[in-house]
Amino acid sequence: MNRVLENRVALVTGAASGIGQAITHAYLDAGAEILAVDRSSFSAEELRCSGIVPLQIDLTAPDAVDRVLAVAQERWGRLDVLVNNAGIAPSALIEDTSDETWNNTILINLTLVFRMCRSALPLLKRSATGRIINIGSIMSSFGGIGLSAYAATKHGVAGLTKSLASELGKFGITANYIQPGAVLTGITRDAFAQDDAYRIYWESKAALGRIGQPGDIAPAAVFLASAGAGFISGQGFVVDGGSVQSV
């Protein structure tokens, strides 16, 4: 991969697995240094890598977001790219969705995105190429059976990102969101493995006839962080294998 992110500093949440891990390694290959954040543990390779600073922390804990940004401040004194990827996807019909599930999904998928963006702004404003990249979903544009809480948060991510783009353009900061389709990650793996009909549905829904891999999403995150995307802001970047063609 071309080193289009040479000398950039990136912060990626949910970085220990799935899409976040793929983005972290793609950024590393593109020349960036990465503050990789996750509540889960990191691999031995990532712990040894000089270009990755792994930070195991639960972002829902009090002051966790501020503690994360303090690490970026102490180590680099700036931030060029913020990728808000951490999220959950509970599945339940509306009538079976508890207040606890609803509130926890909103907290992790939307409120933490807001908090990370707000706390990162002082560091992003020091960058000549500030980028915010939020991970939405193709459900940032429509709904789905059994995914009301998830879809609501991803619609929220879309609206938040568009408002960020409007507010932060005067600082030279862009804000965009990626809309993945069905991707095989730790969140989705069991559902696809246990329900053949569900897996076949998403495979057939995609024009390319397959479920995505985390590595399919990472190049979009590299592009949106690069100089080539400097005039793109407030946009949803669909990476779904053609799934929305059948919506």
N, C-alpha and C positions, 0 to 999 in steps of 0.2 A: 504493500500500500504506500502511496506517496505520503511524504511526511508533511501534510498540509496543516497540521496542528503543532508544528515545531514551536517550542517555547511558550505554549499555551498551558494554563493551569485549569483543570476541570474538576468538578465535584460531581460524583455520580452516586445516587442513593439506590438501595436495593442492588448493590454491586457484587454480591457474593455468588449470585447464580442467575440463570435465565438471561433475559434481555439486558439487565444491568451489567452482568458479567461480560457479555458479548460486547457491549458498548465500551466498557473499561478496557478490554484488550484491544479493541479497534482503535481507541484513542491512543493507547500506548504505542501501537504500531505506526500511528500517524504522527508521533513525536511529542505528544502531550505528557505532562505529569498529572497524576490523578489522585485526588483524595477519594478513596472508595469507602462508602459507608453502608453498613448493613447490620441488622441485629443478629444475623447468623455469623458463624465463623468463616474465615477465608481459607483458601487452599494453601498448602505449603509453598507452592509456586508464587502465589500472590504475596505471601508474607516475606518472601525472599527478594522480590522484584524491586529494583532500585527506583523504578518509575512510578510505582504504586504505593501510596501511603494508606494501608488498610486501617479502618476505624470501626471496631465492633461496638455498636451502640443502638439502643432502642429509641428511635426518634419520638416516640410518644411519651417518653419520660420527661419530667419537668426540667426545663432549661436545656434539653438535649440539643435542640437546634442551635442555640447560641453557643454551646460547647463545640459543636461541629465547626461552625464558622470561626471560632477562636483558633482552632487548629490551622485552618487555612490562613488566617491573619498572621499567626506566629511563624508559620513556615514560609509563606510566599508574600504576604502583604497585599495580595490581590487575588482576584478570581476572574477568569476569562469565560468559562463555560459552566453553567449549572444544569445538570440533567436530573429532573425529578422523576424517578422510575419506580420507587418502592410502592407497592400496592397489594391489595387482596381482591379476591373475586368470589365472595360467598354466593351460593346458589340456593334460592328458595322462592316459592311463589309469594306474592304480596301477603296473602292471608297467613302465611307461615313465617314471615319475616318479623323477628322481634325488634323492639326498640334498641336493644343492646347491639344486635347485628347491624341495624341501620346506622346507629350512631358511630360504631367502630369503623364501618366502611367509609363513612363521611370523614371521620378523623384521619384515617390513614391515606385515603385516596385523594382527598381534596384539601382538608384543613392543613395537613402537613406540607402540601405543595405551596399553599399560601404562605405559611410560616417560613419555609425555606427561601422563597422568593423575597419576602420582606427582609429577612435577616441578611440575605446575601447582597442586597442592593449596595451598601456602602463599598463592598469589595468589587462588585461588578462595575461600579461607576469609575473605578480606578483603571479599568481596562480600556484599551482603544478598540477592542473587538468583543464587547460583552454579548454573551448569548445565553438565553434561557430556553431550554428544550424540555418540555413536559411530555410525558408519555401518556397519551390518551388511549383511544381505542376506536375501532370502527363504530363502536357504540357511543362515541361522542356525537354521532349523527343520527342514530336511531335507537330503538329499544330491543329487548329480547325477553323471551319467556323465562322466568326464574332468575332474572338478573336485574331487578328493579333498582336495588341499592347501588350496584356496580354501574349501571347505565346512568343513573342520576349523577354519580360522582364524575363520570367521564364527560357528561355534558357540562358539568361545572368546570372541569379542567379546561374545556374549550373556551367557555366564556371568560374565565379568569385570564387565560393566555391572551385572548384578544384585547382585554382591557390593559394588561401589562404592556402589550405592543403599543397601544395608544399612548400610555403614560410615559413609557421609557424611551421612546424614539428620540426625544430631545437630548438624551444622554448617549446616543449611539448604540443603545442596547436593543437587540432584536429578541422577540419572544415568539416561539412557534411550538406546535404540538404534533407529535407523531401519532398516527392512528393505525396500529397494527391490527391485522385480522387474527384469526385463530393461530396461536403459536404454541409449540410444545415447550412448556416450562414446568417447573415444580408445581405451579398452581394448577395447571391443566392436565398434567401427565396422567394422574389417576382417573380423571373423568374420561379421557380418551381410551385408556386401557380397559376400563370396566364396562364401558357402554359402546359396543360396536356401532350401534345406530347413530349415536352422537358423533363419533369419529367420522363415520361415513358421510353424515350430513355436512360437516365442515369441510371435508375433503371435496365433496361434490359441489359445495357452494363456491369454492374457489375456482376461477377460470383455469388456473394452472393445475388443478386437480390434486392438491396436496395441502397438508397443514404446514404452516411456516415453522422455521427454526429461529432461535435467537439471532444467529448470524445473518439472517435475512433483514433484520431491523437495524443492525448496527451501522451499515453504510449510510443510511439516511441520517443518523445522528452525527456521523462524521461530516457529511455534507453541510448540514445545518449549522455546525460549529465552525465551518471553514470560511475563508474570505469570499469564496464563490457564492455564498448565501447571504452576503452582507446587505442586500436590498430586499430580502424576503422577511416579512414580519407579520405576525397575526394570522398565520396560516396553519391549516391542518394538512399534514403530509401523510397521505394514505399509503400504507405498505401492507397489502392484504392478499396478494396473489389473484386479484380480480374478484374478490368476494362481494364487494358492493354492487357488482354488475347484476346480481340476482336479488338485491334488496327490493 
